[in-house]
C-alpha cells in the first residue's frame, strides 16, 4: 500500500501531521489503533516507540475482552517490563479487541485529544512497511487506551463531528437512521437498541462501515477520509460497569 492509499484509508494526513476530528470538548485519553492478526508481535514495539510522543504509558496493563493469543501477548508485554493487572481501575493501559466485518490491510494510527496522528516516523515507518510486506489481510482491530475510563459505562447519547465541528447529537434510546453530507459525499449513521454504527459511507475503503456497533461511553467510530467522527458521550452517572 503506498502512502496515498494509506492516508485515504486510515489517517488522511501528511506524514507526522495531525487533523482535528472533534472539538476540545471531546478530549480524552489517547488510543492506539492497530489492525493486525498478530498484535502480540507488534503492539509492545509500538508502545515503546510511542514514548517519543510524550505519552505516559505506565507499566501496568489489562485486557478488557478475550483474544486467542492473549497469553502470548501477556508474555511479550512482560518481557518489556510490563505487569498484568486483572483490575482495569489499577491499570495504566487497557487493551481491547474487535473484529471487522471483513479483512483489510494491516496498519496503525494514534488518536490523541480528539485528533488523529500519522505516527509512521523513523522505526515506526519501517515497522509499517514490514507488516504490509507480506500482503496478509486482517480483520482484528486492537485498541490500546492510555489512562482510559476506569469503568465501561453504557452511553445515553452520541455526538457527531464533521471537519472538527459538532454537527449533531442523538439519543441512544431512540432508533433512527440519519444521513450526513461529508467531504466525499454522504455518510449514513444508524442508532438501534442502544448501539450506533455507520450504515454506509461514500469513502473508498469503508473502514468505518466495517467497524462493529458501539455502545459504551467514550467509544468512537472514525471515518478518516471524511474527517467524520461519532463519539458516545461520557457521563458522570454509572449505569453499568463491566470489569
Secondary structure, DSSP 8 states (H G I E B T S, - for coil): --HHHHIIIII-S-TT-EEE-S-GGG----EEEEE-S-HHHHHHHHHHHGGGGT----SEEEESS--TTHHHHHHHHHHTT-EE-S-GGG-SEEEEEEEEEEEEE-EEEEEETTEEE----THHHHHHHHHHHT--EEEEEEEEEET--SS--B-SEEEEEETTEEEEEEETTS-EEEEEE-SSSEEEEEEETTEEEEEEESSSS-HHHHS--B-BTT-EEEEGGGTEEEEE---SS-S----
